[in-house]
Amino acid sequence: MAYLTGWRLALAADRLRATDDTLAAIARQVGYGSAFALSAAFKRAYGVSPQRYRTPPA
């Protein structure tokens, strides 16, 4: 299960940087039920919110 979660979050991270898709759309694409669920898991794993991850530091 940990492998699957890591894989889904890695896919989400790639899509956050490579596309302008909404968080809800990315959540659906990688198998999460909602943007909130993806956001919570992403923040736990990466230490930052998906929005902060998508926008690189200036």
A tleap script that builds the chain and sets N, CA, C and O, in Angstrom:
source leaprc.protein.ff14SB
mol = sequence {
  NMET ALA TYR LEU THR GLY TRP ARG LEU ALA
  LEU ALA ALA ASP ARG LEU ARG ALA THR ASP
  ASP THR LEU ALA ALA ILE ALA ARG GLN VAL
  GLY TYR GLY SER ALA PHE ALA LEU SER ALA
  ALA PHE LYS ARG ALA TYR GLY VAL SER PRO
  GLN ARG TYR ARG THR PRO PRO CALA
}
set mol.1.N position { 0.820 -1.197 0.000 }
set mol.1.CA position { 0.000 0.000 0.000 }
set mol.1.C position { 0.866 1.264 0.000 }
set mol.1.O position { 0.534 2.248 -0.660 }
set mol.2.N position { 1.954 1.231 0.729 }
set mol.2.CA position { 2.848 2.392 0.768 }
set mol.2.C position { 3.433 2.672 -0.614 }
set mol.2.O position { 3.589 3.828 -1.006 }
set mol.3.N position { 3.756 1.604 -1.351 }
set mol.3.CA position { 4.288 1.776 -2.700 }
set mol.3.C position { 3.260 2.462 -3.593 }
set mol.3.O position { 3.591 3.396 -4.322 }
set mol.4.N position { 2.028 2.003 -3.535 }
set mol.4.CA position { 0.964 2.572 -4.361 }
set mol.4.C position { 0.747 4.048 -4.019 }
set mol.4.O position { 0.606 4.880 -4.915 }
set mol.5.N position { 0.722 4.365 -2.748 }
set mol.5.CA position { 0.544 5.762 -2.327 }
set mol.5.C position { 1.692 6.620 -2.842 }
set mol.5.O position { 1.470 7.707 -3.376 }
set mol.6.N position { 2.908 6.133 -2.683 }
set mol.6.CA position { 4.070 6.883 -3.167 }
set mol.6.C position { 4.035 7.086 -4.668 }
set mol.6.O position { 4.370 8.162 -5.163 }
set mol.7.N position { 3.628 6.052 -5.394 }
set mol.7.CA position { 3.546 6.142 -6.845 }
set mol.7.C position { 2.488 7.164 -7.270 }
set mol.7.O position { 2.721 7.976 -8.165 }
set mol.8.N position { 1.331 7.114 -6.622 }
set mol.8.CA position { 0.260 8.061 -6.961 }
set mol.8.C position { 0.678 9.500 -6.657 }
set mol.8.O position { 0.387 10.411 -7.432 }
set mol.9.N position { 1.356 9.699 -5.536 }
set mol.9.CA position { 1.800 11.045 -5.190 }
set mol.9.C position { 2.900 11.525 -6.133 }
set mol.9.O position { 2.957 12.710 -6.462 }
set mol.10.N position { 3.765 10.629 -6.565 }
set mol.10.CA position { 4.793 11.008 -7.544 }
set mol.10.C position { 4.153 11.405 -8.872 }
set mol.10.O position { 4.586 12.370 -9.503 }
set mol.11.N position { 3.135 10.674 -9.297 }
set mol.11.CA position { 2.401 11.054 -10.513 }
set mol.11.C position { 1.765 12.427 -10.351 }
set mol.11.O position { 1.828 13.265 -11.251 }
set mol.12.N position { 1.151 12.646 -9.190 }
set mol.12.CA position { 0.521 13.945 -8.927 }
set mol.12.C position { 1.562 15.056 -8.968 }
set mol.12.O position { 1.315 16.114 -9.546 }
set mol.13.N position { 2.726 14.829 -8.359 }
set mol.13.CA position { 3.789 15.839 -8.358 }
set mol.13.C position { 4.217 16.161 -9.783 }
set mol.13.O position { 4.394 17.329 -10.127 }
set mol.14.N position { 4.384 15.142 -10.609 }
set mol.14.CA position { 4.749 15.372 -12.014 }
set mol.14.C position { 3.687 16.190 -12.726 }
set mol.14.O position { 4.008 17.124 -13.461 }
set mol.15.N position { 2.430 15.848 -12.514 }
set mol.15.CA position { 1.336 16.563 -13.186 }
set mol.15.C position { 1.195 17.998 -12.682 }
set mol.15.O position { 0.831 18.894 -13.444 }
set mol.16.N position { 1.482 18.212 -11.409 }
set mol.16.CA position { 1.427 19.576 -10.875 }
set mol.16.C position { 2.421 20.481 -11.590 }
set mol.16.O position { 2.113 21.634 -11.890 }
set mol.17.N position { 3.601 19.964 -11.859 }
set mol.17.CA position { 4.639 20.772 -12.501 }
set mol.17.C position { 4.470 20.838 -14.015 }
set mol.17.O position { 4.869 21.824 -14.635 }
set mol.18.N position { 3.887 19.806 -14.619 }
set mol.18.CA position { 3.849 19.711 -16.078 }
set mol.18.C position { 2.564 20.244 -16.707 }
set mol.18.O position { 2.540 20.534 -17.903 }
set mol.19.N position { 1.490 20.378 -15.915 }
set mol.19.CA position { 0.207 20.796 -16.483 }
set mol.19.C position { -0.393 21.941 -15.690 }
set mol.19.O position { 0.075 22.288 -14.606 }
set mol.20.N position { -1.437 22.514 -16.255 }
set mol.20.CA position { -2.210 23.534 -15.545 }
set mol.20.C position { -3.527 22.956 -15.038 }
set mol.20.O position { -4.438 23.702 -14.681 }
set mol.21.N position { -3.629 21.623 -15.004 }
set mol.21.CA position { -4.858 20.979 -14.525 }
set mol.21.C position { -5.148 21.395 -13.086 }
set mol.21.O position { -4.234 21.671 -12.310 }
set mol.22.N position { -6.414 21.434 -12.750 }
set mol.22.CA position { -6.793 21.758 -11.379 }
set mol.22.C position { -6.390 20.612 -10.452 }
set mol.22.O position { -6.146 19.489 -10.896 }
set mol.23.N position { -6.326 20.916 -9.177 }
set mol.23.CA position { -5.995 19.886 -8.196 }
set mol.23.C position { -7.057 18.791 -8.195 }
set mol.23.O position { -6.733 17.614 -8.034 }
set mol.24.N position { -8.306 19.164 -8.369 }
set mol.24.CA position { -9.379 18.165 -8.423 }
set mol.24.C position { -9.203 17.230 -9.612 }
set mol.24.O position { -9.415 16.024 -9.487 }
set mol.25.N position { -8.819 17.772 -10.764 }
set mol.25.CA position { -8.608 16.949 -11.948 }
set mol.25.C position { -7.421 16.004 -11.744 }
set mol.25.O position { -7.491 14.830 -12.107 }
set mol.26.N position { -6.354 16.508 -11.175 }
set mol.26.CA position { -5.185 15.670 -10.904 }
set mol.26.C position { -5.536 14.592 -9.892 }
set mol.26.O position { -5.118 13.444 -10.038 }
set mol.27.N position { -6.299 14.950 -8.870 }
set mol.27.CA position { -6.720 13.959 -7.867 }
set mol.27.C position { -7.466 12.810 -8.544 }
set mol.27.O position { -7.196 11.642 -8.262 }
set mol.28.N position { -8.390 13.135 -9.424 }
set mol.28.CA position { -9.129 12.083 -10.139 }
set mol.28.C position { -8.201 11.251 -11.013 }
set mol.28.O position { -8.334 10.028 -11.068 }
set mol.29.N position { -7.268 11.896 -11.693 }
set mol.29.CA position { -6.362 11.200 -12.606 }
set mol.29.C position { -5.477 10.184 -11.882 }
set mol.29.O position { -5.154 9.134 -12.437 }
set mol.30.N position { -5.087 10.494 -10.652 }
set mol.30.CA position { -4.164 9.601 -9.931 }
set mol.30.C position { -4.871 8.715 -8.918 }
set mol.30.O position { -4.220 7.957 -8.198 }
set mol.31.N position { -6.202 8.801 -8.852 }
set mol.31.CA position { -6.958 7.858 -8.040 }
set mol.31.C position { -7.407 8.325 -6.672 }
set mol.31.O position { -7.794 7.502 -5.842 }
set mol.32.N position { -7.367 9.621 -6.414 }
set mol.32.CA position { -7.889 10.142 -5.144 }
set mol.32.C position { -9.336 10.573 -5.331 }
set mol.32.O position { -9.728 11.000 -6.417 }
set mol.33.N position { -10.120 10.462 -4.277 }
set mol.33.CA position { -11.542 10.782 -4.341 }
set mol.33.C position { -11.842 12.264 -4.355 }
set mol.33.O position { -12.908 12.681 -4.809 }
set mol.34.N position { -10.912 13.066 -3.860 }
set mol.34.CA position { -11.156 14.508 -3.815 }
set mol.34.C position { -9.833 15.255 -3.792 }
set mol.34.O position { -8.779 14.684 -3.510 }
set mol.35.N position { -9.912 16.538 -4.094 }
set mol.35.CA position { -8.734 17.391 -4.027 }
set mol.35.C position { -8.237 17.484 -2.585 }
set mol.35.O position { -7.031 17.542 -2.345 }
set mol.36.N position { -9.160 17.498 -1.632 }
set mol.36.CA position { -8.778 17.567 -0.224 }
set mol.36.C position { -7.963 16.344 0.188 }
set mol.36.O position { -6.951 16.478 0.878 }
set mol.37.N position { -8.393 15.163 -0.226 }
set mol.37.CA position { -7.679 13.930 0.119 }
set mol.37.C position { -6.273 13.941 -0.481 }
set mol.37.O position { -5.307 13.583 0.192 }
set mol.38.N position { -6.159 14.348 -1.739 }
set mol.38.CA position { -4.848 14.432 -2.368 }
set mol.38.C position { -3.981 15.466 -1.654 }
set mol.38.O position { -2.808 15.212 -1.380 }
set mol.39.N position { -4.548 16.615 -1.358 }
set mol.39.CA position { -3.796 17.679 -0.715 }
set mol.39.C position { -3.244 17.236 0.640 }
set mol.39.O position { -2.085 17.505 0.953 }
set mol.40.N position { -4.058 16.566 1.437 }
set mol.40.CA position { -3.622 16.104 2.758 }
set mol.40.C position { -2.498 15.078 2.627 }
set mol.40.O position { -1.505 15.155 3.351 }
set mol.41.N position { -2.642 14.125 1.716 }
set mol.41.CA position { -1.616 13.102 1.519 }
set mol.41.C position { -0.334 13.723 0.965 }
set mol.41.O position { 0.768 13.356 1.371 }
set mol.42.N position { -0.488 14.658 0.043 }
set mol.42.CA position { 0.662 15.309 -0.581 }
set mol.42.C position { 1.457 16.087 0.461 }
set mol.42.O position { 2.685 16.015 0.498 }
set mol.43.N position { 0.758 16.819 1.295 }
set mol.43.CA position { 1.428 17.621 2.322 }
set mol.43.C position { 2.145 16.725 3.325 }
set mol.43.O position { 3.241 17.057 3.776 }
set mol.44.N position { 1.539 15.595 3.680 }
set mol.44.CA position { 2.185 14.638 4.582 }
set mol.44.C position { 3.480 14.096 3.975 }
set mol.44.O position { 4.489 13.970 4.669 }
set mol.45.N position { 3.450 13.783 2.704 }
set mol.45.CA position { 4.599 13.156 2.047 }
set mol.45.C position { 5.684 14.158 1.637 }
set mol.45.O position { 6.875 13.879 1.780 }
set mol.46.N position { 5.273 15.319 1.128 }
set mol.46.CA position { 6.236 16.273 0.573 }
set mol.46.C position { 6.523 17.458 1.490 }
set mol.46.O position { 7.477 18.201 1.260 }
set mol.47.N position { 5.712 17.639 2.520 }
set mol.47.CA position { 5.957 18.720 3.466 }
set mol.47.C position { 5.483 20.086 3.014 }
set mol.47.O position { 5.655 21.072 3.731 }
set mol.48.N position { 4.891 20.157 1.838 }
set mol.48.CA position { 4.330 21.417 1.327 }
set mol.48.C position { 3.000 21.114 0.647 }
set mol.48.O position { 2.732 19.978 0.257 }
set mol.49.N position { 2.186 22.130 0.514 }
set mol.49.CA position { 0.914 21.947 -0.170 }
set mol.49.C position { 1.161 21.762 -1.666 }
set mol.49.O position { 2.198 22.179 -2.183 }
set mol.50.N position { 0.212 21.138 -2.358 }
set mol.50.CA position { 0.365 20.985 -3.811 }
set mol.50.C position { 0.530 22.329 -4.527 }
set mol.50.O position { 1.307 22.431 -5.477 }
set mol.51.N position { -0.187 23.346 -4.085 }
set mol.51.CA position { -0.075 24.662 -4.724 }
set mol.51.C position { 1.329 25.238 -4.556 }
set mol.51.O position { 1.898 25.804 -5.489 }
set mol.52.N position { 1.869 25.086 -3.369 }
set mol.52.CA position { 3.230 25.588 -3.114 }
set mol.52.C position { 4.256 24.784 -3.923 }
set mol.52.O position { 5.235 25.346 -4.415 }
set mol.53.N position { 4.038 23.502 -4.057 }
set mol.53.CA position { 4.923 22.653 -4.848 }
set mol.53.C position { 4.865 23.045 -6.329 }
set mol.53.O position { 5.884 23.053 -7.020 }
set mol.54.N position { 3.675 23.365 -6.795 }
set mol.54.CA position { 3.493 23.715 -8.211 }
set mol.54.C position { 4.215 25.019 -8.546 }
set mol.54.O position { 4.760 25.159 -9.641 }
set mol.55.N position { 4.224 25.956 -7.632 }
set mol.55.CA position { 4.836 27.270 -7.874 }
set mol.55.C position { 6.242 27.274 -7.300 }
set mol.55.O position { 6.411 27.412 -6.088 }
set mol.56.N position { 7.257 27.125 -8.148 }
set mol.56.CA position { 8.629 27.105 -7.629 }
set mol.56.C position { 8.990 28.457 -7.009 }
set mol.56.O position { 8.421 29.484 -7.377 }
set mol.57.N position { 9.932 28.450 -6.075 }
set mol.57.CA position { 10.337 29.709 -5.444 }
set mol.57.C position { 10.910 30.689 -6.459 }
set mol.57.O position { 11.570 30.299 -7.422 }
set mol.58.N position { 10.647 31.947 -6.226 }
set mol.58.CA position { 11.107 32.973 -7.169 }
set mol.58.C position { 12.544 33.371 -6.921 }
set mol.58.O position { 13.079 34.223 -7.629 }
savepdb mol mol.pdb
quit
